[in-house]
Amino acid sequence: MRQKVNYLIRSIINFNQRKVCPNCGSDVRKVIDQKYFFTKLIKCENCKLNFRYPTDSQSFLNDFYQSNYQASYSEETLSITDLPSDERLDQLMKDNFPDKRNHAPFVRAVLRGSSGKVLDYGCSWGYSVYHLKQAGYDAEGFELSKQRAEFGKKINVTIHYAQDSVNSGLDLIMSNHAIEHILVIADFIKFSSSKLKKEGIFMAFCPNGSAEYRKREPDIFHVNWGFLHPNYLDIEFASTTFKRNPFLILTGDWTYDVNLLSAWDGQSQIVGNKRDGKELLIIAKPNVFID
């Protein structure tokens, strides 16, 4: 509750902040949703990002994710940010973290095999990296929180907390519900491009902010953006961002047809027929360009 009160106070203080897109800097925009009087969801007419206004500064976000960030997928799951006790951790490792979503099948489908160098960006304390390593990948993680990154040593995974320490030559960079927290998404994609091989794959899972999902579940759409989710990516933003690159853009309710993923040729631009899923999956090759 205290965090929400502070968020409201911060929004009031920054209410006269200049209305520019945090991703591309454009001031051409339209309001598509609003909470109370002070916070708005704005669509940038240039890059098509849906972003929360007022925005937070990068310094605030750095401090927040170091110390205060907590999140969970649902009441039925453990928090994705809480650090388990040693006793609990031993049991989770024996059971291969059954309460955590395993993304290895999706990575395997896209890479068409169980080998390759993979980075999980925004990996919390490393359970997804553990899944990937168990599946055969040379996997490491990146996490802004030094505390959670260091905790990864307990499950024998490497987690970087400084971008400069991340190795290049990666086959795939995955982010699981991390991209919507990043202030300047273009910088994340630039970083990914610099670390990926020529044919390397960018893969991001995030809440679906598309109009089709809003029509399907308007109340949940309204709740999903705000304090913890300052950006609400949609199909239009994804296809605009990678307009010069091959991509596969899908939405789903937390699962995807692995046969469809493996059938993507890595050269085409494809948007799936289902557009109203709860989650958006963006797959692209940022270092391959289409004439």
Backbone hydrogen bonds, N-H to C=O, Kabsch-Sander energy under -0.5 kcal/mol:
donor,donor_aa,acceptor,acceptor_aa,energy
5,V,1,M,-2.3
6,N,2,R,-2.5
7,Y,3,Q,-2.2
8,L,4,K,-2.3
9,I,5,V,-2.5
10,R,6,N,-2.7
11,S,7,Y,-2.3
12,I,8,L,-2.2
13,I,9,I,-2.5
14,N,10,R,-2.0
15,F,12,I,-1.3
17,Q,14,N,-2.2
20,V,18,R,-1.6
21,C,26,S,-2.8
25,G,21,C,-1.8
29,R,27,D,-0.8
30,K,43,K,-1.6
32,I,41,L,-3.1
33,D,41,L,-1.3
35,K,39,T,-2.8
39,T,35,K,-1.7
40,K,53,Y,-2.7
41,L,33,D,-2.8
42,I,40,K,-0.6
42,I,51,F,-3.1
43,K,30,K,-3.0
44,C,42,I,-0.6
44,C,49,L,-2.8
45,E,28,V,-2.8
46,N,28,V,-0.5
48,K,44,C,-1.0
51,F,42,I,-3.1
51,F,49,L,-0.7
52,R,230,P,-3.3
53,Y,40,K,-2.9
61,L,57,S,-2.1
62,N,58,Q,-2.5
63,D,59,S,-2.0
64,F,60,F,-2.7
65,Y,61,L,-2.6
66,Q,62,N,-1.1
67,S,63,D,-1.4
68,N,64,F,-2.4
69,Y,64,F,-1.5
77,T,74,S,-0.9
80,I,71,A,-1.7
81,T,71,A,-0.8
89,L,85,S,-2.8
90,D,86,D,-2.2
91,Q,87,E,-1.4
92,L,88,R,-2.3
93,M,89,L,-2.5
94,K,90,D,-1.9
95,D,91,Q,-1.8
96,N,93,M,-1.2
97,F,92,L,-3.4
100,K,97,F,-1.7
103,H,101,R,-0.7
106,F,103,H,-0.7
107,V,103,H,-2.1
108,R,104,A,-3.0
109,A,105,P,-1.7
110,V,106,F,-1.9
111,L,107,V,-2.8
112,R,108,R,-1.2
113,G,108,R,-1.4
118,V,116,G,-0.6
118,V,138,D,-1.8
119,L,172,L,-2.1
120,D,140,E,-2.4
121,Y,119,L,-0.8
121,Y,174,M,-3.4
122,G,120,D,-0.5
122,G,142,F,-2.8
123,C,120,D,-0.6
123,C,142,F,-2.0
126,G,123,C,-2.2
130,Y,126,G,-2.3
131,H,127,Y,-2.0
132,L,128,S,-2.2
133,K,129,V,-2.6
134,Q,130,Y,-2.5
135,A,131,H,-1.4
136,G,133,K,-1.4
137,Y,132,L,-2.3
138,D,116,G,-2.3
139,A,137,Y,-1.5
140,E,118,V,-2.1
141,G,158,T,-2.5
142,F,120,D,-2.5
143,E,160,H,-2.9
146,K,144,L,-0.6
149,A,145,S,-2.3
150,E,146,K,-2.7
151,F,147,Q,-1.5
152,G,148,R,-0.9
152,G,149,A,-0.8
153,K,150,E,-1.5
154,K,151,F,-2.1
155,I,152,G,-1.4
156,N,153,K,-1.4
157,V,152,G,-2.0
159,I,157,V,-0.5
160,H,141,G,-3.1
165,S,162,A,-1.5
166,V,163,Q,-1.5
170,L,195,K,-2.9
171,D,117,K,-2.3
172,L,117,K,-1.7
173,I,201,I,-2.5
174,M,119,L,-3.1
174,M,172,L,-0.5
175,S,203,M,-2.2
177,H,175,S,-0.8
177,H,205,F,-2.8
178,A,205,F,-0.5
181,H,178,A,-1.9
182,I,179,I,-1.1
185,I,183,L,-0.7
187,D,184,V,-0.9
188,F,184,V,-1.2
189,I,185,I,-2.2
190,K,186,A,-2.1
191,F,187,D,-2.5
192,S,188,F,-2.6
193,S,189,I,-2.6
194,S,190,K,-1.9
195,K,191,F,-1.1
195,K,192,S,-0.6
196,L,192,S,-1.7
197,K,170,L,-2.7
200,G,197,K,-1.5
201,I,171,D,-2.4
202,F,284,A,-3.3
203,M,173,I,-2.6
204,A,282,I,-2.7
205,F,175,S,-3.0
206,C,280,L,-2.1
208,N,278,K,-2.1
209,G,207,P,-0.8
209,G,233,L,-3.3
214,R,210,S,-1.9
215,K,211,A,-2.1
216,R,212,E,-1.6
217,E,213,Y,-3.0
221,F,217,E,-2.5
222,H,218,P,-1.9
223,V,219,D,-1.7
224,N,220,I,-2.4
225,W,221,F,-0.7
226,G,229,H,-2.2
231,N,180,E,-1.5
232,Y,50,N,-2.9
238,A,234,D,-2.2
239,S,235,I,-2.6
240,T,236,E,-1.9
241,T,237,F,-2.8
242,F,238,A,-1.9
243,K,240,T,-1.3
245,N,242,F,-1.8
247,F,268,S,-1.4
248,L,283,I,-2.9
249,I,270,I,-2.6
250,L,248,L,-0.5
250,L,281,L,-2.5
251,T,274,K,-0.6
252,G,279,E,-1.9
254,W,252,G,-1.0
258,V,256,Y,-0.7
260,L,257,D,-0.6
261,L,257,D,-1.7
262,S,258,V,-2.5
263,A,259,N,-1.2
264,W,260,L,-0.7
264,W,261,L,-0.9
270,I,247,F,-2.8
270,I,268,S,-0.6
272,G,249,I,-3.0
275,R,273,N,-0.6
279,E,252,G,-2.5
280,L,206,C,-3.6
281,L,250,L,-3.1
282,I,204,A,-2.8
282,I,280,L,-0.5
283,I,248,L,-1.9
283,I,281,L,-0.5
284,A,202,F,-2.4
285,K,246,P,-1.9
288,V,285,K,-1.6
290,I,244,R,-2.9
